[in-house]
């Protein structure tokens, strides 16, 4: 019987694993994502069928900083594996912050190492939104996310850019209308903005004022 190496098994795994369902909603950015339970459910049987085992555990490096260790092992030999170390970036220095960081890191490590795909939600985003002819950015307030309660016209440029790229259909349409009537901010007065969506762990890149 032919012995397959880790990469051959990963190739076989990727040919049978399904796309991840985006079954959780991020309240901050009005978008959907697949949580850790969805990831584990999707990979459990394909891993078993292809003779692969995934193990994850938190640890501390030599500088005292926490990280998540992930290893994908072939069941035909402990010396045939791939592994990674993902830094744990804590939003809060307590057990809740650590637990959240571990959960996010587990999901993203498995998704990247196993080459998992998420369901394309472009179909949902392309569904025509409700008629926006009565939408007035100067009087209507945002009803979701960290800018909830703020007037649409007052949203910062980087957030409008993010909504236009990642928001659901109605949010994208409203963001586009705001951008059509709102003067572009002068980039000479802006700094690069890099943030982390604390619900999904996504990195957000845009522009923000000093």
Backbone torsions as a table, in degrees:
resi	resn	phi	psi	omega
1	UNK	NA	132.7	-176.2
2	UNK	-70.4	135.2	176.4
3	UNK	-92.3	128.6	-179.3
4	UNK	-100.5	139.0	177.0
5	UNK	-82.9	175.2	-174.4
6	UNK	-58.6	-37.0	-176.9
7	UNK	-74.6	-33.9	174.7
8	UNK	-66.1	-39.5	178.6
9	UNK	-68.6	-37.3	177.3
10	UNK	-64.9	-38.4	177.5
11	UNK	-62.9	-42.8	178.0
12	UNK	-65.6	-40.9	178.2
13	UNK	-57.8	-46.7	-177.0
14	UNK	-67.3	-22.5	179.8
15	UNK	-78.8	-17.5	-176.7
16	UNK	-115.4	-18.2	-178.4
17	UNK	-74.7	142.3	179.1
18	UNK	-85.5	172.4	176.6
19	UNK	-74.9	147.8	-179.3
20	UNK	-73.6	137.1	175.5
21	UNK	-81.5	132.4	174.2
22	UNK	-87.7	88.9	-172.1
23	UNK	-109.6	7.7	177.1
24	UNK	-119.7	148.8	-178.8
25	UNK	-109.3	130.9	175.6
26	UNK	-87.2	110.9	-175.9
27	UNK	-69.8	-19.0	-178.0
28	UNK	-79.2	-36.0	-174.2
29	UNK	-122.1	11.9	171.6
30	UNK	56.7	40.3	-179.1
31	UNK	-133.9	165.8	-178.3
32	UNK	-108.5	154.8	179.3
33	UNK	-152.8	165.3	177.7
34	UNK	-97.2	125.2	-179.0
35	UNK	-85.4	178.0	-174.5
36	UNK	-62.4	-35.6	180.0
37	UNK	-65.7	-37.0	177.4
38	UNK	-66.0	-41.1	178.6
39	UNK	-62.2	-48.4	-178.4
40	UNK	-62.6	-40.6	178.9
41	UNK	-62.9	-38.4	-176.8
42	UNK	-72.1	-32.4	-173.0
43	UNK	-98.0	-16.6	-171.7
44	UNK	-56.7	-54.3	-177.2
45	UNK	-71.2	-43.6	176.5
46	UNK	-60.0	-35.5	176.1
47	UNK	-63.8	-45.6	-179.3
48	UNK	-61.9	-43.4	-177.2
49	UNK	-65.8	-30.0	-176.8
50	UNK	-99.9	4.8	176.4
51	UNK	72.4	37.9	178.4
52	UNK	-118.3	149.8	177.8
53	UNK	-130.1	133.8	177.3
54	UNK	-110.2	130.9	177.6
55	UNK	-130.0	141.2	179.4
56	UNK	-138.3	140.7	177.3
57	UNK	-157.3	141.8	176.9
58	UNK	-77.2	152.4	179.2
59	UNK	-153.8	-178.9	-179.8
60	UNK	-125.9	133.0	179.1
61	UNK	-84.0	-176.9	-176.5
62	UNK	-64.5	-19.6	179.3
63	UNK	-95.3	6.7	178.6
64	UNK	80.2	14.8	-179.4
65	UNK	-98.8	138.8	-176.8
66	UNK	-77.5	147.9	174.2
67	UNK	-149.7	163.9	176.3
68	UNK	-105.8	125.2	177.1
69	UNK	-97.1	125.7	178.4
70	UNK	-123.0	132.4	177.8
71	UNK	-134.8	134.3	173.8
72	UNK	-108.5	118.5	-172.2
73	UNK	-117.3	142.0	171.1
74	UNK	-80.9	138.5	179.9
75	UNK	-76.3	3.6	178.6
76	UNK	-98.0	4.1	177.6
77	UNK	166.3	131.7	-177.4
78	UNK	-67.1	-16.2	-178.6
79	UNK	-87.4	-0.5	-180.0
80	UNK	-111.0	97.7	-174.9
81	UNK	-157.6	165.0	168.1
82	UNK	-126.6	146.9	-178.1
83	UNK	-144.1	167.6	178.4
84	UNK	-153.9	158.1	175.0
85	UNK	-123.5	118.9	-178.1
86	UNK	-107.8	119.0	177.9
87	UNK	-58.8	140.3	176.7
88	UNK	-98.0	110.0	-179.3
89	UNK	-97.8	111.5	-174.0
90	UNK	-90.7	129.4	174.8
91	UNK	-75.2	-31.6	177.9
92	UNK	-135.8	141.2	-178.6
93	UNK	-85.4	63.8	175.2
94	UNK	-149.0	179.9	-175.5
95	UNK	-65.8	-33.1	177.5
96	UNK	-65.5	-42.2	177.6
97	UNK	-63.5	-40.4	178.6
98	UNK	-65.5	-43.9	-179.6
99	UNK	-61.8	-41.5	178.8
100	UNK	-64.4	-43.5	-179.2
101	UNK	-63.0	-40.2	178.8
102	UNK	-64.3	-44.1	179.9
103	UNK	-59.8	-47.8	-180.0
104	UNK	-63.3	-44.1	-177.8
105	UNK	-65.0	-38.9	178.4
106	UNK	-59.2	-46.5	-177.9
107	UNK	-63.3	-49.3	-175.4
108	UNK	-71.8	-31.8	177.0
109	UNK	-66.2	-45.2	179.9
110	UNK	-65.6	-43.3	-179.5
111	UNK	-60.5	-44.4	-176.8
112	UNK	-75.4	-41.7	-177.0
113	UNK	-71.0	-32.9	-178.7
114	UNK	-94.5	-2.2	178.2
115	UNK	64.7	40.9	-176.4
116	UNK	-78.3	148.2	176.5
117	UNK	-110.4	149.2	174.4
118	UNK	-103.7	152.0	178.7
119	UNK	-56.6	138.8	178.1
120	UNK	-75.5	117.5	-179.6
121	UNK	-99.0	16.4	177.7
122	UNK	-59.5	-31.4	179.3
123	UNK	-61.5	-42.2	178.3
124	UNK	-67.5	-37.8	-176.9
125	UNK	-72.2	-23.2	-177.9
126	UNK	-88.8	-4.9	177.0
127	UNK	-63.2	128.5	-178.1
128	UNK	-55.8	133.6	178.2
129	UNK	-82.0	171.9	-179.7
130	UNK	-65.2	160.1	-177.9
131	UNK	-56.5	123.8	-177.6
132	UNK	-100.0	14.3	-176.9
133	UNK	-63.7	-25.8	179.1
134	UNK	-96.6	3.0	-179.9
135	UNK	-73.6	120.2	178.9
136	UNK	-119.1	103.9	-177.7
137	UNK	-58.4	-23.4	-177.5
138	UNK	-79.3	-15.9	-178.7
139	UNK	-123.1	-22.7	-178.1
140	UNK	-88.0	139.3	-178.3
141	UNK	-103.0	151.6	176.4
142	UNK	-68.1	139.3	-175.7
143	UNK	-111.8	12.5	-178.5
144	UNK	-149.1	165.6	171.0
145	UNK	71.8	-173.1	-174.3
146	UNK	-71.2	-15.7	177.7
147	UNK	-100.2	17.2	179.6
148	UNK	-56.4	132.8	-179.7
149	UNK	93.9	-11.4	179.1
150	UNK	-88.9	146.2	176.5
151	UNK	-64.7	142.5	179.7
152	UNK	-57.2	-38.1	-176.7
153	UNK	-66.8	-19.9	-177.7
154	UNK	-94.0	1.0	-179.7
155	UNK	-66.9	140.0	179.0
156	UNK	-68.0	154.6	-175.0
157	UNK	-59.0	-42.8	-176.5
158	UNK	-63.0	-32.3	179.8
159	UNK	-74.5	-37.4	174.7
160	UNK	-62.0	-42.5	177.5
161	UNK	-59.3	-42.8	-178.3
162	UNK	-65.8	-43.6	178.6
163	UNK	-62.3	-40.4	-179.3
164	UNK	-62.5	-31.5	-177.8
165	UNK	-89.1	-36.4	-169.2
166	UNK	-121.9	-12.1	-175.7
167	UNK	-71.8	167.1	174.9
168	UNK	-76.6	173.5	-167.4
169	UNK	-52.6	-50.9	-176.0
170	UNK	-67.5	-41.6	179.2
171	UNK	-63.7	-38.8	177.6
172	UNK	-63.7	-42.4	-179.1
173	UNK	-64.4	-41.5	179.6
174	UNK	-68.3	-40.8	178.8
175	UNK	-61.6	-40.6	179.5
176	UNK	-64.2	-41.3	-179.6
177	UNK	-65.0	-40.6	177.6
178	UNK	-61.2	-44.8	-178.0
179	UNK	-66.5	-28.6	179.7
180	UNK	-69.7	-29.5	-175.9
181	UNK	-107.3	-12.6	-176.4
182	UNK	-96.6	130.2	178.3
183	UNK	-60.0	140.5	176.9
184	UNK	-64.0	137.4	176.6
185	UNK	-69.7	147.9	178.9
186	UNK	-73.9	114.2	-176.5
187	UNK	-64.3	-17.1	179.2
188	UNK	-71.0	-17.5	179.4
189	UNK	-101.0	8.2	-176.5
190	UNK	-113.9	151.6	172.1
191	UNK	-108.4	158.7	171.4
192	UNK	-61.3	137.6	-179.9
193	UNK	-115.0	126.1	175.7
194	UNK	-129.4	122.9	179.7
195	UNK	-136.5	170.0	179.4
196	UNK	-122.8	126.4	174.3
197	UNK	-70.7	110.5	-173.8
198	UNK	-69.8	-11.7	178.9
199	UNK	-87.6	-38.2	-176.5
200	UNK	-113.6	-14.3	-177.8
201	UNK	84.2	2.5	-179.4
202	UNK	-66.9	142.5	172.1
203	UNK	-87.2	132.3	-179.1
204	UNK	-113.7	125.8	-178.5
205	UNK	-119.3	131.4	179.3
206	UNK	-165.4	-147.2	177.9
207	UNK	-123.6	145.3	177.8
208	UNK	-146.3	152.3	-179.6
209	UNK	-73.7	154.8	177.2
210	UNK	-61.7	NA	NA
